[in-house]
Amino acid sequence: MNAMKHSVMSVSRTTGRLTSGGRVLPSFLIVGAQRCGTTSLYRALAQHPLLLKPVLHKGIHYFDIDYAKGPSWYQGHFPLKVGAALLKKRYGRQPLAFESAPYYMFHPLAGERIVRDLPGVKLIVLVRDPVERAFSAHSHELARGFELESHFEYAVELELRRLAGAEDQLRSQPYSVHHSHRHHAYLARGRYAEQLNRLEPLFGRERILVIDSHRFFAEPEVVHDEVLDFLGVPPMGNPVFERHNGRSRPKPLPEPIRQALMEHFEVYDLDLVPWLGGDPSWRR
């Protein structure tokens, strides 16, 4: 980030904090999973005139790594209430603010914080083939410098050791950050049903929408309208659907590793069936 952009964002955050009481809070969150199309869905929804994205960037990361900064800091990231009121007058419906942070789904404390601070909020979750997700996440973290092990299979072997005690630390030191829990959970983040089952008692299944991202990219208009129906917002305009944050990989995942990981995820994918209303696309 260059100095000018950093300065502008710093001023904007300060202004947001000072005017936080006059800003809206989100009505729904895209909470994950990482590398499952969350950015693509976020940008499609942000084109809707009644869906208000954060002022600066899509992921605020308040409920996972920045909770110590307090509610005023968080609310300062969203649009002003006066602007929302003008939109309501124009369209005859209440606009909904939202953000997207895929670590919210995996962080052990995020769900509890969200339900306490945003009563009534809805959650949107995207899932994909967990083997592909893991392989993609490794490439992503490697490119960003958060992963130093260039061989995917070795990074997977290191995962248990890297994540040992991570959840206990995050619960006992609630404002701490665990680097490997955030950046090296290649298999753990793909056990989607475990995370959904942790969120369900807090929010209720009726406030959680789970989307198979393979289906979203295959028929984006249909899935987009289903999301709007879940949110209680009418379709408007003609959104453009594009893939974002995709990464090319230098070589494919070796088939023996793929098969071993498919076997690892089989029982977890089976637990996902009630959430999707059928078999995940990668198991058909």
N, C-alpha and C positions, 0 to 999 in steps of 0.2 A: 504494500500500500504506500503510495507516495505521500510526501509531507502535506501537500495541499488537500488531498482526499482525507487524510487522517485528521487534519484541522477542522474540515467541514463537518465530519462525523462527530468529532468531539463537541463542537458547538451545538450541533443538532441534539446530541444526547443531553447536554446541559439544559437546553431549552425545553426538551421533552420532560425532564425531571421537574423543572420549575412549573410546568403547566400540566402535570400529570392528572390533577383532579378534574381537568376539563377534557380528558381524553377517554375514549372508549376502551373496554376490555374485550378480549376475544370471546366469541361464542362457540368456536370450535378450533381444534388443533389437529394438524397432521403430525402424528407422534412417531411414525416409523413405518416400516423398518428401514434401516440404512441400506443404500444401494438397491432400493426397490422401486424407484420411480417417483419418490416424494417431490423432487424438484419439478419434474414434468407436470405432475398434478397441481402443485402449488401455482405454477405459472399459468396453467389453463384456468384455474379458478380465479386467479387475480385479474383476469380480463373481464369478469362479471362486474357490472356497475354497483351491485349491492354487496359484494364481498371485498372487504377492506384489508389489504395486507399491511404489515408494519411499515413505518416510515422509512427505515434505513435498509434492512435486509431481512430475509425470510426467517432465519433461525435466531431467536434471541438467546436461547439456552439458559433461561432464567431458572426453570424448575429442575435443571440438572447441575450445572456448574456455577451458576451465578446467583443462587438463591439468597446468599448473604447480602446482596445489594438492595434487597427490600422491594416492597410492592410499588412504591413511587417510581423507582428506577424502571421497573417492568412496564408499568402503565404508560410511562413517558415515551415508549417506542411506538405507540399506536396513534391513529388519526384523531383529530379533535372532534369532540361531540357536536360542535356547531356544524361541521361539515357533514357529519352523519345525519343531523337533523334536516339539513337541506336536501340530502339524498332521499330521506324518507318522505319529505314534502313532494319531491319531484316524481318519485316512483310509487308512492302510496304504501311502501313496505319498509320495515326496519332493516337497515343494512347490518351485516354481520362482520365483525373483525375476526382475523385469524392469523396464525403463524404456523411455521413448520420446523420442527426440530427432531430428527430421527433418533436422537439419544434418549428422548423422553420415554420411549417405550421400554428401553432396556435398563435405565437407571433405577435402582431399587427404591428410591425415595420419591421419584418424580410423580408417580400416580397419586400418592398420598398428598403431596403438596398441591397438585392441580385440583383435586376434588375439594380441598379445603379452601383454596383461594378463588376458584372459579366455579361456584356451584351451578349446576345445570349445563356445564360445558359438554360438548360432544367431541368424540375422538374419531379420527379416520386413520386406519392402518392399511398399509400396502405390504403384500408378501410376494415373494417370487421363489423359484427353485433355490433352496437354501445352499445347494452345492455351488451354483452359479453366483449366488450372493456372496458366499465366503471367498470365492476366487476373485470376484470383482472388488470386494473390500480390501483384500490383500494388495491388489494392484493400486488401489486408491491410496491406501496408507503408505505404501512404498513410494509413490510419486510425491506425496506431501511431506515425506521425510519422517513420518511417525513410526515407520517400520524399517528396521535395518537388515532383517533376514530376507534375502531376495528369493529364496526357494519356498514356495507356498507350502509344500508338504512338511518342511521343517518348522515353519511358522505355526502350522496346525499342531505339530507335536509339542511345541513349546507352550501352547495355550493354557493347558491345565496348570502348569507351574506359574505362568505369568498372572493368571487370574486367582490363584490361591489366596484366600482371605480378603479378596477385593470387596465383596458385598459386606462383610463384617466391618471392614474399615469405613466404608461409605456410610454405614448406619451408625457406627460409634463416633465417627467424626463427620457429621452431616454436611459440613461446608468444605470438605476435602475433595480433591480430584485424584482419581486413580488412572494413571496414564494407560496401562494395559487394558483395564476394564473398558475404557473409551475407545481405544484404537486397535486392540489385538484380539477381540472376542469374535473370531471368525466363525466358529461353530455355535457358540452360545447364542449369538444374536439370531441365528437361523432356527433356533428352537422356538418358533413363534408362539405356539400354543401355551408354553410355560408363561410367557410374558402376558398373553391375553388373559389367561386364567388368574393372574395376579391383579389385573385391572378390573375384571368383571365384578368382583364383590364391591368395588369402590364406585363404579359408574353404572352398573347394570348393562346387560347385553344390548338393550334397546338404544343405548347412547354410544355404542361402538360399532362402526361400520368397517368391515374387513374386505379388502379388494385384492383379488388376484391380479398382480401387475401385468402378467402375460395377457390377460383378458383386456386390461385397460389399454395396452398398446395395440391390441388387435382390433378393438372396437371402441375407440376413445369417446365418440359421441354418445353411445349408449351408456357407458359407465359414467361419463360426466353428468348425464341427466339423472342417473340413479343417485349420485352424490348430491345434486341439487335437491332431489326429492327428500333425501335423508335430512338435509338442512332446512327444508321447508321454504326453499327459494325458487321462484319460477325461472325457467330458461330465458335468457335474453342475449341477443346478438349471435354472432357466429365465431366462437372461440377458435383460435389456431392451436392445433396440437402438435407439439414437437418433443423430441427426446432431448433431455438435458443431462449433463454430467456423465455421459457415457465415456468409457475409456477403452481404447484399443489395447489388446494384450499381445505381447510378442510371440507367444506360442500357446496352443490349446492345452487344456488340462488333460494329463495322461489318463487314459481310460481306466486302468486299474485303480487309480486314486479316486476317480469319479464314482466307480462302482462301490468302493469301500465307504465313501461318504454317503452315497445314496442309501446304503444299508444302515448306516448310523442314524440317518434322519427318518427312516421309515416309520418308526413308532410315533415320532413327533408330528410327522405329516398326517398320520391317521387321526391324531387328536385335533387337527386343524379342520377336519371335515365338517363338524357342526357349525363352525364359524363361517365357512364358505358356502354351506348348503350343498356340498358335494365334494368329490375328490379334487385336490389341487391339480391344476393343469399339467404340472410336471410329473404327475403320477398316473395319468390316463394312458 
